[in-house]
Amino acid sequence: MDIRNNIGFFRNQLAGKNCRLIAVSKTHPIEKIMEAYHAGQRIFGENKVQELVAKQAELPKDIEWHMIGHLQSNKAKQLVSVVSLIHSVDSFRLLEEINKQAKKANRSVPCLLQVHIAKEETKFGFDENEVIDLIQSGKIASLDSIKVMGLMGMATFTNNQEQVRNEFRSLKKLFDQITKMNLPLNMEMKELSMGMSQDYEMAVEEGSTLVRIGTAIFGSR
């Protein structure tokens, strides 16, 4: 895989689209990440806290690290001081723990609420009604060391393109609905994270602002 060319390809694909590229570097070595870095890439996504923290310590400090994998509450402490955006907040309990640890680290941590849009039980996330109820409950407003920046979702892994498009569309519809709500000061609907190597084009068409690309940049693991 020519990582530099692949980064250039995605840059061109996303030019003028109000959508940024996250290079998903999970399980890939420092050398490959540096190839992408030298090609101008600055946002990288990791699935595991320990791997993200270890790479952050070794790599240039102008990299934005995004946590895109399932996050357990007991790992939040390690993450809050180094992460730029947590995509995978799938419960209020986790949001509370991130807030608690962020307060100790004296920073405000940007987060996305993960919404379950796929037809697969293995995916994590709030359902649509739970997200609306959480916002209306006023609970988010009490968390002063996090900032909710938008939503994240993963489409079903299927060849059924219409199904995938409908899942992305439903997430964008929810995003737009929430944008019109009376939101707390620590919530700003700015980011919609959806789309991966196999479905990013459709995600961009449906309004994604962050695509998470791994295999198509770095090759298979």
Salt bridges, closest charged atoms under 4 A:
GLU46 OE2 - LYS55 NZ 2.83
GLU51 OE2 - LYS55 NZ 2.66
ASP62 OD2 - ARG42 NE 2.99
GLU64 OE2 - ARG20 NH1 3.94
GLU64 OE1 - HIS66 NE2 2.91
ASP90 OD2 - HIS70 ND1 3.20
GLU120 OE1 - LYS123 NZ 2.29
ASP144 OD1 - LYS103 NZ 2.81
GLU167 OE2 - LYS119 NZ 3.91
ASP176 OD1 - LYS172 NZ 2.81
GLU188 OE1 - LYS147 NZ 3.59
GLU191 OE2 - ARG20 NH2 2.75
GLU205 OE1 - ARG165 NH2 2.74
GLU206 OE2 - ARG165 NH1 2.71
GLU206 OE2 - ARG169 NH2 2.85
